């Protein structure tokens, strides 16, 4: 009898624990056509909070404590939807990128003997899905609270989008889902799935700009970076891969051991000059499954970011094109090298390089990719 009573009390107490506040929503603004857009806040029990908007399936804010327990927002972005929809468009702060992350040379690729023409929105090349890529559409959101049986590791926001056949020049009706989950281990898990009714190419990524000292704290030249890669893909003057997989050994691209961002970013290396700093794809050392890709540490705050992915490549970019034009959260101008990106992906221009890992998605196939950003602190 006593055991039954204790069990009843336990389950009653458990039922009273309301975790519905692990994910909340509020208005974020309206598009130029008057469409309302929300922003969703996900929280865990360890002081971490992230915000996501269905506009572009964008990661707007990541608040995480430093070594002293003081929280700061460590990604660049805006306080309202207006910032993301302004003209000229901001450079993909926090956005989900698609259909094809990074560049496709001359805005063309051939698939099944047919040549497809894309928008040339980056000089002579196509960049990040074209003029109206995944970053500029409103996705359909479904919040999944931490206590929901589908959310095994924390609160999630599932976002879906149908990219119709011919959109931005790409073939096939592509059904895409991106799910953000905030875990109790201070991880942001980003899970991509997709299917297509025609042969197509698909290469999504997340384009968050990280500054572990805080989005408004200056440059990231003192951040210490490790990248798990023996090779990278050198580029031409248009930042298109040449097709070579070059060894990082003996170059400023060797981050197999920790180096600060600023240590070699202004070197005379030809590839550094072409990129205006780091804006290259690293060929990750990997076998299968979710594996370690990179680590970034900020000695000032003690914050540490580790990236894990199922993808074969990592675009490490040091915001070489930011110039203070865009004023972000709190009116803060985002200046030269104010942040870095860790864009997990297949290699740029893969559809035009048969030797690169394929990005072709066929009918009946199920695209499945995961990236994890894990936050911690070091003394």
Buried (B, 14 or more C-beta within 10 A) or exposed (E): EEEEEEEEEEEEEEEEEEBEEBBBBEEBBBBEEEEEBBBBBBBBEEEBBBBBBBBBBBBBBBBBBBBEEEEBBBBBBBBBBEBBBEEEBBBBBBBBBBBBBBBBBBBBBEBEEEEBEBBBBBBEBBBBBBBEBBBBBBBEBEBBBBEBEEBEBBBBBBBBBEBEBEBBBBBBBBBBBBBBBBBEBBBBBBBBBBBBBBBBBBBBBBBBBBBBBBBBBEBBBBBBBBBBBBBBBBBEEBBBBEBEBBBBEEBBBBBBEEBBBBBBBEEEBEBBEBBBBBBBBBBBBBEEEBBBBBBBBBEBBBBBBBBBBBBBBBBBBBBBEBEEEBBBBEEBEBBBBBBBBBBBBBBBBBBBBEEBEEBBBEEEEEBEBBBBBBBBBEE
